C-alpha cells in the first residue's frame, strides 16, 4: 500500500521529552522513527478504511433494486387457462360415467336391502315364533332365526358400504367441480 502523505514535521513543536531545544524552530530537525511509524500506521488505517468503504458500496449499491425484486408478488403461469379448462372437462368426462354407475349400483343395492328388510320384518311380525317362549323352539325355527340374524347383519354391512360409496361419489363430484 502506498503512503498517502509523507509530510515532514519540520518547524513544529515536538511532544517528546528529549528536550525542546533540539526541535523548536530547528528547520533541520530530524523526527524520531517512532513518529514516522505512527504516521505510516495511520495512513494504512485510512487506506484500509477507504477500501472497505469502497467494497461495501460496491456490494450494497444494488440493494434497493434487489429489495424491490424480492418484494414482487407476481405469479407466472406455465399453462394457459384454456388448457386447464380443457383438461378439467376431459377429467369430468372420464369420471362422470363411473360416478353415475356407482350411484346406480348403490341405489339398486339399497333398494334390494330395503325389500329384504321389509320381507324379514313381515316374517318376524307374522311368524309363529313370536308368541312362544324360547324354550320350545324347534331346530328349524332356530335356523330361521339365525338366518334372519345373519341377513340383518349383512344388510347393515351393505348399508355401510352404500354410505361409503355415496361419500366417495360426493367427494369425486366435489373434486370435479373444483377443477
N, C-alpha and C positions, 0 to 999 in steps of 0.2 A: 504494500500500500504506500502511496505517496504521502508525503507530509504536506499539509495544506499551507502552513506558514512556518518559516524559519526566521522569525523576527528577532534580530539581535536586541538584547536588553541593555544596550549602551545608554548612558545618561539617565538611568533610572535608579531609584533608591533600592537597595538590597534589603531583603528581610532576614538575611543571615547574620549571625552574631560574630562573624570573623573580624569585624571591625569596619565601621562605616568609612573610615578614612581611605580605605583601598578602593571603594566603589563610588562614592558620591562625587559626581562631577568628573569622573575619570572617563574620558572618551575611549580609552584603550583598555578598559577593564575587561576581564575575562569572566564569563559566567561559569559557575561550577557545573560539572557534568550532571549532577542530580536534577538541576533545574531544566536542562535540555531533555532529560528523560521524562520529567513530568509533562513538559510541553508536548513531547512526542506521544506519550500515552494519551494525553487529552485529544490530540489530533486523531489518533487511532480510534478513540471512542466516538469522536464526531463522524468519522468516515463510516464506522460500523453502524451508527445510528442512521446516517443518511442512506446507506444501502438497505438496511432493514425497512426503513420507511418506503423506499422505492419498491422493494419486493412486496411489501404489504399493499401498497397502492395497486401494483400490477395484479395481485391476487384478488383484490376486492373491487376492482374497477367495474366488473360485470355483475356485481351483486344486485343492483336494482332490477336489471333485466331478468336475472335468474329468479328473484322472488316473484316477479310477475308471471314467469313461465310456470313456476311451481304452484301458484295460486289458481291457475287456469282450471276450470271445471268442464272443459269440453269433452264430449263423448264422441268418439269416432266410430262410425258404423262400418262394419265389414261386409254387410249384405244390405240390399235394399228392402224396404218394407214390402214391396210386391213379392219378392222371393219368399219372405217369411210367410206371407198370407197364402201363397201357392202351396207351400209345404204343409201349412196348417190345414188347408182344405183337403189335401191328399191324406193327411193323417186322420181327419174326421171321416173321410170316405172309407178308409181302411178299417177303422174301429167301429163305425156305426152298425154294420151288419152283425158283427159279433155281439155287440151290446144288445141289439134287438133280439137276436137268437137267445142270448142268456136270459133276457127278460121274459120271453115267451116260455122258455123251459121252466123258469121259476114260477110263472103263473100257472102253468099246467101242473107242476108238482104240487103247488099249493091247493089247486082245485081238487086234485086226486086225494090229497091228505084230508081236506075238508069232507069229501064224500066218505072216506074210510072212517073218519071221526064220527060222522053222523050215523053210519051203519053200526059202528061199535056202541055208540051211545044208545041207539034204539034197541040193540040186543041186550045191553045192560039193563035198560029200563023194562023191557018186556020179557026178559029171561026168567026161567023158573027158579033160578038160584037166588033171587032177591029175598024171598020170604023165608027161606030155610036157613037154619044155623049152619055154621061151617063144619060141624062135626059129622053131618050126614051127607057130605059132598061125595059124589062118585068120581071115579078116575077120569071119566070123560069131561065132567064139569071142571075138574082141576086143570086138565089140559087146555080146556077152552078159556079158563081164567088166565092161565099162564100165557096163552096165545094173545089174549086181549092186552095183557100187561106188556108183552113184547111189542105188540103193534103200537101201543101208546108211546112206548119209548122210541120206537122207530119214527113215529110221527113227530115227536119232539126234536129228534135229530134232524129230520128233514126240514122242519120249520126253521131250525137254526141255520141250516145250510142255505135255505131260501133267503133268510135275512142277510146272511153274509154275501150272497150273490147280489142282492139288491144294493147293499152298501158298495160293493165293487163296481156295480153299474153306475151308481151315482158318482163315485169317485172318477171313473173313466169319463163320464159326461162332463164333470166339472173341469177336468184337465183339458178336454177337447174344447170347451168354451173359453178357457183361459188363453189358449193358443190362438 
